[in-house]
Amino acid sequence: MNASLHPRGSPRLRRQAVTDTPRYATAPGHVRAVAFPHVLVLINYRTGSVQCLLPKSAAHWHEAARSGRLTAMPRLLAAHLLHIGALYPTPAPVPWAAPVSALAPAASWGSAEHPAGLAKATGRFSTAAATALVATSFIQRAGPRARAMNRLVSALRTSAAFARRPASLAEAADAVLAIRRTAWHAPVRTACLEESAAAAFLLATRRLSIVWCHGIAADPVRLHAWVQTVDGDTVAEPPSTLAYTPALTIGARHQHHP
């Protein structure tokens, strides 16, 4: 994870900031911003990278978002954000959306635990779940590693289009637990990102819709992916998942708006 208040950057970046930083810019749609009182987190869903801006730099982001003008922030900060793809230059001012606001949790002083999933699920091995996990792994590895998140997000959007009926909480939970049971036998990494995506793919093969969520929580800053029903119920998740603010959701919600 990259974190910065006023990035010092390389000598080349400093020279670029002085000589050719554009006047106008905007944030691309694949970059989502979530604002906590103490940090602004930028998630790039094309590259999978995360950037944290501390309050002073976050204030510059807010101001530039309202105006579309890079003159609203220090040149070095602007050059850094352009360099990492959080912004791109435009010929005229193009204001962008304000960050999603999130409430910071109470200070835990290091004593709080935040489980992001359930313990090992028991039950029979599922061939269908294994196929969904293999498909997820293939999507992540079928191209440049830097674009793995972009490929996964695109596949999730495509699969969501095939859903015809909202999955019940029981149907969604059966799929998630089948994925988790089978993932214990997988020879590759299967964390929350892979498990939630595979569950969405498994349900899509049954033409059942859910909402895939990717979100962020603070204290410390951490990411999590999960699924929930169309009605907003989290599926096979501990209460700590409620601490996460969704930055990106894919699924049934957008199907109601042709």
C-alpha positions as MATLAB code, in Angstrom:
seq = 'MNASLHPRGSPRLRRQAVTDTPRYATAPGHVRAVAFPHVLVLINYRTGSVQCLLPKSAAHWHEAARSGRLTAMPRLLAAHLLHIGALYPTPAPVPWAAPVSALAPAASWGSAEHPAGLAKATGRFSTAAATALVATSFIQRAGPRARAMNRLVSALRTSAAFARRPASLAEAADAVLAIRRTAWHAPVRTACLEESAAAAFLLATRRLSIVWCHGIAADPVRLHAWVQTVDGDTVAEPPSTLAYTPALTIGARHQHHP';
ca = [
       0.000    0.000    0.000;
       1.321    3.433   -0.894;
       0.804    6.262    1.562;
       1.648    9.900    1.136;
       1.055   13.352    2.497;
       3.208   15.365    0.109;
       5.128   12.769   -1.942;
       8.758   13.744   -2.416;
       9.045   11.459   -5.432;
      12.020   10.874   -7.676;
      14.132   13.698   -9.141;
      12.442   13.046  -12.500;
       9.010   13.427  -10.896;
      10.079   16.666   -9.225;
      11.321   18.037  -12.563;
       8.067   16.973  -14.228;
       6.043   18.753  -11.543;
       7.876   21.992  -12.237;
       7.939   21.842  -16.031;
       4.918   20.071  -17.467;
       2.175   19.444  -14.889;
      -1.092   20.191  -16.740;
      -3.571   22.767  -15.489;
      -6.642   20.522  -15.650;
      -7.360   16.890  -14.823;
     -10.067   14.495  -13.724;
     -10.310   11.163  -11.921;
     -11.112    8.136  -14.127;
     -14.178    6.064  -13.326;
     -12.101    3.082  -12.248;
     -10.559    5.079   -9.383;
     -12.765    5.180   -6.293;
     -12.129    7.433   -3.305;
     -13.281    6.730    0.259;
     -12.827    9.485    2.834;
     -12.265    8.757    6.511;
     -11.734   11.659    8.923;
      -8.015   10.880    9.139;
      -7.193    9.508    5.664;
      -8.454    9.521    2.079;
      -8.035    6.158    0.345;
      -7.878    5.883   -3.458;
      -8.476    2.436   -4.987;
      -7.587    1.899   -8.633;
      -9.754   -0.955   -9.918;
      -7.771   -1.142  -13.145;
      -4.412   -1.820  -11.509;
      -5.485   -2.934   -8.029;
      -3.253   -0.306   -6.414;
      -4.165    1.628   -3.279;
      -2.993    5.131   -2.326;
      -3.541    6.832    1.017;
      -3.603   10.618    1.343;
      -3.288   12.166    4.772;
      -5.528   15.120    5.710;
      -3.585   17.978    4.077;
      -3.266   16.162    0.742;
      -6.854   14.907    1.071;
      -8.052   18.514    1.351;
      -6.265   19.302   -1.930;
      -8.003   16.301   -3.572;
     -11.425   17.537   -2.407;
     -10.744   21.044   -3.708;
      -9.474   19.802   -7.075;
     -12.486   17.463   -7.410;
     -14.836   20.426   -7.129;
     -13.015   22.497   -9.757;
     -11.198   20.049  -12.044;
      -8.158   22.315  -11.743;
      -4.770   20.958  -10.712;
      -3.813   24.440   -9.552;
      -5.868   23.521   -6.465;
      -3.056   21.246   -5.253;
       0.749   21.449   -4.978;
       2.506   20.607   -8.245;
       4.428   17.679   -6.794;
       1.264   16.091   -5.399;
      -0.485   16.616   -8.753;
       2.437   15.058  -10.626;
       2.427   12.075   -8.265;
      -1.308   11.447   -8.715;
      -0.951   11.708  -12.492;
       2.032    9.355  -12.399;
       0.133    6.600  -10.514;
      -2.992    6.947  -12.684;
      -5.269    8.382   -9.990;
      -5.808   11.387  -12.277;
      -5.407   12.039  -15.988;
      -5.019   15.368  -17.816;
      -7.915   17.025  -19.615;
      -7.975   20.048  -21.968;
     -10.573   21.825  -19.815;
     -11.795   21.563  -16.210;
     -13.746   18.339  -15.586;
     -14.815   18.131  -11.918;
     -15.145   14.617  -10.557;
     -17.279   12.938   -7.920;
     -16.653   13.657   -4.266;
     -15.273   10.726   -2.246;
     -17.604    8.335   -0.479;
     -17.734    9.377    3.168;
     -16.988    6.735    5.785;
     -17.099    6.922    9.561;
     -13.905    6.055   11.370;
     -14.309    3.381   14.030;
     -13.599    4.115   17.672;
      -9.947    3.800   18.563;
      -9.149    0.184   19.387;
      -5.618    0.787   20.709;
      -4.652   -2.470   18.993;
      -7.115   -4.570   21.003;
      -9.851   -5.103   18.397;
      -9.932   -8.094   16.102;
     -11.521   -7.890   12.676;
     -12.162  -11.334   11.220;
     -12.945  -10.948    7.519;
     -14.487  -14.357    6.954;
     -15.581  -17.529    8.675;
     -13.499  -20.387    9.965;
     -12.965  -23.465    7.833;
     -16.298  -24.615    6.416;
     -16.996  -28.318    6.628;
     -18.943  -30.376    4.123;
     -18.605  -32.166    0.833;
     -16.404  -31.099   -2.053;
     -18.276  -29.342   -4.869;
     -17.238  -29.818   -8.493;
     -19.232  -26.726   -9.504;
     -17.489  -24.654   -6.826;
     -14.109  -25.972   -7.956;
     -14.914  -24.929  -11.528;
     -15.810  -21.406  -10.333;
     -12.544  -21.181   -8.402;
     -10.554  -22.366  -11.427;
     -12.302  -19.769  -13.590;
     -11.452  -17.050  -11.064;
      -7.805  -18.089  -10.984;
      -7.645  -18.234  -14.784;
      -9.100  -14.716  -15.107;
      -6.528  -13.349  -12.676;
      -3.626  -15.001  -14.497;
      -4.733  -14.631  -18.141;
      -2.740  -11.507  -18.835;
      -0.453   -8.924  -17.229;
      -0.452   -9.163  -13.450;
      -0.963   -5.402  -13.152;
      -4.378   -5.723  -14.845;
      -5.628   -8.738  -12.849;
      -8.105   -6.686  -10.818;
      -9.435   -5.021  -13.965;
     -10.024   -8.414  -15.604;
     -11.798   -9.737  -12.515;
     -14.061   -6.676  -12.217;
     -14.932   -6.890  -15.928;
     -15.773  -10.599  -15.605;
     -17.976   -9.930  -12.573;
     -19.894   -7.255  -14.486;
     -20.359   -9.616  -17.420;
     -21.545  -12.508  -15.263;
     -24.013  -10.258  -13.418;
     -25.821   -9.606  -16.696;
     -26.848  -13.274  -16.909;
     -28.720  -13.273  -13.593;
     -32.500  -13.446  -13.803;
     -33.673  -13.944  -10.222;
     -32.372  -12.604   -6.902;
     -30.718  -15.318   -4.839;
     -32.269  -15.917   -1.449;
     -30.037  -15.608    1.597;
     -29.987  -19.408    1.901;
     -29.067  -19.900   -1.771;
     -26.305  -17.314   -1.584;
     -24.947  -18.777    1.666;
     -24.892  -22.286    0.163;
     -22.786  -20.981   -2.729;
     -20.361  -19.040   -0.518;
     -19.860  -21.985    1.849;
     -19.410  -24.408   -1.068;
     -16.656  -22.149   -2.397;
     -14.977  -21.934    1.013;
     -15.115  -25.701    1.554;
     -13.597  -26.342   -1.841;
     -11.023  -23.552   -1.523;
      -9.305  -25.457    1.279;
      -8.205  -27.969   -1.355;
      -7.031  -25.349   -3.872;
      -3.295  -25.184   -4.645;
      -3.454  -21.405   -5.244;
      -4.267  -18.341   -3.139;
      -7.930  -18.151   -2.165;
      -8.589  -15.172    0.047;
     -11.748  -13.073    0.276;
     -11.284  -11.571   -3.208;
     -11.091  -14.942   -4.949;
     -13.775  -16.580   -2.798;
     -16.326  -13.787   -3.236;
     -15.741  -13.590   -7.008;
     -16.008  -17.372   -7.362;
     -19.271  -17.352   -5.383;
     -20.655  -14.679   -7.720;
     -19.637  -16.766  -10.760;
     -21.162  -19.914   -9.246;
     -24.477  -18.173   -8.634;
     -24.419  -16.648  -12.130;
     -24.292  -20.167  -13.624;
     -27.623  -20.714  -11.855;
     -28.844  -17.315  -13.118;
     -29.114  -16.075   -9.536;
     -28.178  -12.486   -8.737;
     -26.316  -11.120   -5.736;
     -24.287   -7.969   -5.121;
     -20.514   -8.325   -5.091;
     -18.904   -5.780   -2.777;
     -15.375   -4.519   -2.339;
     -14.834   -2.152    0.528;
     -12.503   -0.571    2.989;
     -12.284   -0.075    6.735;
      -9.946    1.945    8.915;
      -7.896    1.447   12.088;
      -5.893    0.109   10.343;
      -6.758    0.702    6.670;
      -7.731   -2.693    5.236;
      -9.674   -4.053    2.261;
     -12.256   -6.820    2.049;
     -14.476   -8.406   -0.613;
     -17.786  -10.104    0.123;
     -21.222  -10.793   -1.341;
     -24.630   -9.726   -0.158;
     -28.176  -10.360   -1.255;
     -30.148   -7.930   -3.395;
     -31.904   -6.892   -0.176;
     -28.576   -5.938    1.404;
     -27.982   -8.901    3.748;
     -24.308   -9.871    4.035;
     -23.774  -13.536    3.192;
     -21.852  -15.861    5.539;
     -19.906  -12.955    7.021;
     -19.042  -12.018   10.616;
     -20.451   -8.803   12.157;
     -17.077   -7.082   11.569;
     -17.878   -6.876    7.852;
     -20.301   -4.059    8.720;
     -17.237   -1.930    9.493;
     -16.373   -1.862    5.783;
     -17.604    0.933    3.525;
     -18.268   -0.377   -0.008;
     -16.098    1.368   -2.602;
     -17.357   -0.732   -5.532;
     -20.501   -2.850   -5.888;
     -21.409   -5.031   -8.858;
     -24.662   -6.872   -9.325;
     -28.373   -6.745   -9.003;
     -28.720   -3.115   -7.981;
     -27.893   -1.832  -11.456;
     -30.183   -4.388  -13.129;
     -33.229   -2.409  -12.031;
     -32.144    0.501  -14.253;
     -32.169   -0.552  -17.928;
];
